[in-house]
Amino acid sequence: MISRENRVIIVFGLLSLVVLYVMTQLIDLPTWAGIAEVIIVGVMVPQLINRTYGE
């Protein structure tokens, strides 16, 4: 059984990849913006959610 924390990490990791793909294909942004998006959406947001709703 997958724990709630792992589900949050997986969902936001996949969301981060989808947003990164859309950003690179549709919007002409600098490289640092894509890196920042992956760090914020894929790493920081799941940690904040898991800390806030942790057991």
C-alpha positions as CSV (number, residue, x, y, z in Angstrom):
1,M,0.0,0.0,0.0
2,I,1.4,3.4,-0.9
3,S,1.4,5.9,1.9
4,R,-0.2,9.3,1.6
5,E,3.1,11.0,1.6
6,N,4.4,9.0,-1.3
7,R,1.2,9.7,-3.3
8,V,1.6,13.4,-2.7
9,I,5.2,13.2,-3.9
10,I,4.3,11.2,-7.0
11,V,1.4,13.4,-8.0
12,F,3.4,16.6,-7.7
13,G,6.4,15.1,-9.4
14,L,4.3,14.2,-12.4
15,L,2.6,17.6,-12.3
16,S,6.0,19.2,-12.3
17,L,7.1,17.3,-15.4
18,V,3.9,18.2,-17.2
19,V,4.2,21.9,-16.4
20,L,7.9,21.8,-17.4
21,Y,6.9,20.2,-20.8
22,V,4.2,22.8,-21.4
23,M,6.6,25.6,-20.4
24,T,9.3,24.5,-22.7
25,Q,7.0,23.9,-25.7
26,L,4.6,26.8,-25.5
27,I,6.4,29.6,-23.6
28,D,9.9,30.9,-24.4
29,L,11.3,31.2,-20.9
30,P,14.9,31.2,-19.7
31,T,16.4,27.9,-18.4
32,W,16.4,29.1,-14.8
33,A,12.6,29.4,-14.9
34,G,12.2,25.7,-15.7
35,I,14.7,24.7,-13.0
36,A,12.9,26.9,-10.5
37,E,9.5,25.4,-11.5
38,V,10.7,21.8,-10.9
39,I,12.2,22.7,-7.6
40,I,9.2,24.6,-6.3
41,V,6.4,22.3,-7.7
42,G,8.2,19.0,-7.6
43,V,10.1,19.4,-4.3
44,M,9.0,22.2,-2.0
45,V,5.2,22.0,-2.4
46,P,5.0,18.3,-1.5
47,Q,7.3,18.8,1.5
48,L,5.0,21.6,2.7
49,I,1.9,19.6,2.2
50,N,3.4,16.6,4.0
51,R,4.5,18.7,6.9
52,T,1.2,20.5,7.2
53,Y,-1.0,17.4,7.0
54,G,1.5,15.0,8.6
55,E,0.6,12.6,11.3
